[in-house]
């Protein structure tokens, strides 16, 4: 069995833990710019690529500061959901 398959199985198992489908309230305050960039990051993560012209990557042109702010949003969301520690452990896979 390949390592990627094992990681996928671990994530699948964790996502099926009771309570993981419970809704949580997320209070997020960010700029429109960062929200638009966050959308692009999520889009790329889902699609595995930019949905626009492949020769010009929008994500490559994002300023480093904006990427740091988006990273902080992701950390804040995980923290608010009580998933920070679990996420750190999953990164080790």
CORURKA-V103727 format. One record per run of one state. SS is the DSSP state (alpha for helix, beta for strand, coil for the rest). FROM is the first residue (numbers start at 1). LEN is the number of residues. If there is no record, write none. Layout:
BEGIN
SS;FROM;LEN
SS;FROM;LEN
END
This chain:
BEGIN
coil;1;2
alpha;3;13
coil;16;16
alpha;32;16
coil;48;11
alpha;59;3
coil;62;2
alpha;64;18
coil;82;2
alpha;84;8
coil;92;2
END
